[in-house]
Amino acid sequence: MSIQDMIKGKKEWRAHVARVKALPQDYQFVYKEIQKYFFKVGPVELTEGMGLLSGIVDLFEEGAALGKGVLEVTGSDVAAFCDDLIKDSKTYADIYQESIDDAVNKSIKKVTDKKK
């Protein structure tokens, strides 16, 4: 990653944060909780640009402009809302599980090949 890319990314992040800060308080709170949730769950796409997070801000800006409460936009189960957004996304947990499965399968194959 070049310095120019890092500077561009930092500018994009600052603009993103400014958009979040412009949201009503309830939207800001729920956005921050969603962000924490995604950082814990770890969808791979979260680190590839800001598409997912920007999309949520877009949705929240639209909801706020229509005068809706944040839970009217997300539903009362915010975690389920998040899970639905990433249901078809690969997470870092998925990648880790696959690597463990591969390592176990290779070890088992070596053991069974030695027995033959």
C-alpha positions in Angstrom: 0.0 0.0 0.0 1.5 3.3 -1.0 1.5 6.5 1.0 -1.0 8.0 -1.4 -3.4 5.1 -0.8 -3.0 5.5 3.0 -3.7 9.2 2.8 -6.8 8.6 0.5 -8.0 6.0 3.0 -7.6 8.3 5.9 -9.5 11.1 4.1 -12.3 8.7 3.2 -12.5 7.5 6.8 -12.7 11.1 8.2 -15.5 11.9 5.7 -17.3 8.7 6.8 -17.0 9.6 10.5 -18.3 13.1 9.7 -21.4 11.6 8.1 -21.9 9.4 11.2 -21.6 12.4 13.5 -24.2 14.3 11.4 -26.8 11.6 12.2 -29.3 11.9 15.0 -28.0 10.6 18.4 -30.0 7.4 18.3 -28.7 6.6 14.9 -25.1 7.3 16.0 -25.5 5.0 19.0 -26.8 2.1 16.9 -24.2 2.7 14.2 -21.4 2.5 16.8 -22.9 -0.7 18.2 -23.2 -2.2 14.7 -19.6 -1.2 14.0 -18.4 -3.0 17.2 -20.4 -6.0 16.3 -18.8 -6.2 12.8 -15.4 -5.8 14.3 -16.0 -8.7 16.6 -17.7 -11.0 14.1 -15.2 -10.0 11.4 -16.7 -10.0 7.9 -13.8 -9.9 5.5 -15.5 -7.3 3.3 -15.4 -4.8 6.2 -11.7 -4.3 5.6 -12.1 -4.0 1.8 -13.0 -0.4 1.4 -15.9 0.9 3.4 -18.8 -0.4 1.3 -20.7 -2.1 4.1 -20.3 0.6 6.7 -21.0 3.3 4.1 -24.1 1.5 3.0 -25.4 1.5 6.6 -24.8 5.2 6.9 -26.7 5.7 3.6 -29.6 3.7 5.0 -29.5 5.6 8.2 -29.3 9.0 6.5 -32.4 8.0 4.4 -34.3 6.8 7.5 -33.4 10.0 9.4 -34.5 12.2 6.5 -37.9 10.4 6.5 -38.2 11.0 10.2 -38.0 7.3 11.2 -36.6 6.1 14.4 -33.5 4.0 14.1 -35.2 0.8 15.2 -37.8 1.4 12.5 -34.9 1.1 10.0 -33.0 -1.8 11.6 -35.8 -3.6 13.5 -35.7 -4.2 17.3 -33.1 -7.0 17.0 -30.0 -5.1 15.7 -27.8 -8.2 15.9 -30.2 -10.0 13.6 -30.1 -7.0 11.3 -26.3 -7.2 11.2 -26.3 -11.0 10.7 -28.7 -10.6 7.8 -26.4 -8.0 6.2 -23.4 -10.4 6.3 -25.2 -13.8 5.9 -23.5 -14.5 2.6 -20.2 -12.9 3.5 -17.1 -14.8 4.5 -15.8 -13.9 8.0 -12.4 -14.3 9.5 -13.9 -16.9 11.8 -14.9 -18.9 8.6 -11.4 -18.7 7.3 -9.9 -19.8 10.6 -12.3 -22.7 10.8 -11.4 -23.8 7.3 -7.7 -23.7 8.1 -8.2 -25.8 11.2 -10.3 -28.3 9.3 -7.6 -28.5 6.6 -4.8 -29.0 9.2 -6.8 -31.8 10.9 -7.7 -33.5 7.7 -4.0 -33.4 6.5 -2.9 -34.9 9.9 -5.5 -37.6 9.8 -4.6 -38.4 6.2 -0.9 -38.8 7.1 -1.8 -41.1 10.0 -4.1 -43.3 7.9 -1.6 -43.4 5.1 1.1 -44.6 7.5 -1.2 -47.4 8.7 -1.6 -48.7 5.2 
